[in-house]
Amino acid sequence: MSCCFSSLFFFWAKAANLLNRPLPPLPDLEISKETIARVADALQIWLNLALFVAHDIAIEKNFLLCLQVVGVLWVISYIGSLFNFLNFDLY
């Protein structure tokens, strides 16, 4: 969907330049500090969990957890192979 809007803005800007018209209005492209703080807090939780799992696998040699991680990554890889992400089509 955003690709359609990007293309529309591109052609509008090129046509405006050729026809001496004003450029299309662009939305305000700023991110608030509150949004960045919320994203950073959520990201910190996920990173701490990933580091905890990596510590369990590497230091405490939790073989069952290692197999679970390998299985989840394999399932994600299999599901991802069913999609073509260049044009978001299903195979």
N, C-alpha and C positions, 0 to 999 in steps of 0.2 A: 504494500500500500504506500509506504513512504517513497518507494522508487517512482511510483506514478506522480506523486507530488513533486519530487525532485525534478523529474522530466518536465512537468508542467511549468515549474519556476524557471527552469533553464530556457525553455522555448519562449516564455513570456519575457524574460530579460533580453533575449536576443532580438525578439520582435520589437520590444520597446526601444532598444538601441537603434534599430534600423528606421523606426518610424518617429524618432525623437519624442518619445513618450516617457513618463516617469517609470522608474523601475518598480517591480512588484513589491508590496509591503512584506517585510520579513518579520517573523515573530521575534520577541525578545529572547535572546539566546544566553540567558544567565541562569546559573544554578544557585539556589539559596544556600547559605551556610547551614541552615537547619537540615536541609535535605542531605548535604554532604555528611553531617554528623550522624544522621540516622543510618545512612548507607555504611559508614565506617563502623558503627556499633554492630550492625548485623554482620558485616564482613569479619569483624574481630571474632565473633562467636564461631563462625564457620571455620576460620583459620585455626583457632584454638582446638576445635574438634578434630580437624585434619592432622594437626601436629600431635595430638594425643593418640590418634590411631597409628600414626607413623612411629611414635615412641613405643607403643605396645608391640608393634611388629618387629622393630629393629632391636630394641634394648631387651624387652622381656620375652622376645622370641615366641609370640603368640601365633602359632601356626594356623589355628582355626580362623582367626581374624584375617590372616593373610589370604587364606583361601576364599573367605567371604569377599574381601576387597577385589581379588582377581575375578571372582564370579560376577560381581556387580559391574566391574569395568568391561567384562566380556559381553554382558547383556546390553550395556549402553552402546558398545561398539557394534553389536549386531543390529540393534534398532537404528542406529545412525547410518548403517550401510543400506538400509531400506529407503533412504531419502537422498535426493540429489540437491545439495544445498546451494548449487550455483543458480538454480532457477526455482527451488522449493517445490519440486515435483516428486511424486511417489514413483518408485520403479515398478 
